[in-house]
Amino acid sequence: MGTAAKPNSGGSGTARVTAVEVTEDMIIARLADGRTIGVPLSWSWRLSDATPDQRVRYQIIGEGTGIHWPDIDEDLSVRGMLEGVPAKRPGT
């Protein structure tokens, strides 16, 4: 029986983001391999604090391995989203 991901790969492998949507409670990334992944908006305190206009202005960086929001200087990696690594607010 085959598996969808190689063992110990963390599921991230060569995952590349092609599009992003930030809703009122989720950060949703569409990947080149057809998957859609989402994490709670609370995982990024900068995006949580951002305006809707700031949330829609993003850049795909690192050949699709990450996402950058220039207005708020926030970066998220596909790997971090897949492995479940939320950003901590400074001082917490």
N, C-alpha and C positions, 0 to 999 in steps of 0.2 A: 504494500500500500504506500502511495506517495504522500508527501506532505506539501503544504503550500509554502512553507518557509524552511530554510535549512536550520538544523539545530544550532544553538548558540549564536545565531545571527542577530538575535534581538528583533527580527522581523524588519530591520531597517535596510540592510544590504545596500542596494543602489537606488533606493526609493527617491524619486524626484518629484517635487511639487510643480504643478502646472497652473493652478489657480487657488485663490484663497477667498473665503467669505468669513466675516466676523459678524455674528448675530448678537442679540442682547445678552446671550449666555454661553455661546460656543465660538470656538475658533475652528473652522472647517477647512481642510486642505484636500484638494483633488490631486491625485498622484498620476504620473504618466502611465503606470501599469494598470490603471482603471480603478484602483481603490480610492475610497473617500475616508479620511480619518478626521476625528474631531476630539477636541479636548475642551474642558470648561474654560470659559473666559477668565475666570478667577486665577487660572494658572499664569496669567500675565497681568501683573498689577498695572503696568503702563498702558496696556490695551484696555483694561477695565476702566481706567481713569480717562481714557482718550474720548474725544468727541466722535460721533459717527463719521464726519468728514475725514478725520485723521485715520480712522480704522480702515477706510476704503483705499487709502493711498499707500500701497505697499510695492515693494520690488522683490522679485525672485532673485536670489543671490546664490553664489557657489554652484552654478550650473544646475540649480534646482534643489540643492540640499538644504536651503534655508530661505527665510523670508525676512525682509527688513522693512520697517515702517519708519521712513526718514523724519517725519514730523515729530515723532516721540522717541526717536533713537532706540527702537526696540528690535531685537533679532530673535527669531525662533528657528530652531533646526527641526527638520523632519525627524531626525533620529530622536531628539528630545521628546517630540510629540508621540512617537511610537513607543518609546521606552518609559514614558510617564514621568517626566522631569519638570515639575512646575518651578517657576521663578519665585524666589523669596523677596519680599519687600525689604528694603534696607532697614536695619534696626530690629528685625524680628527673629 
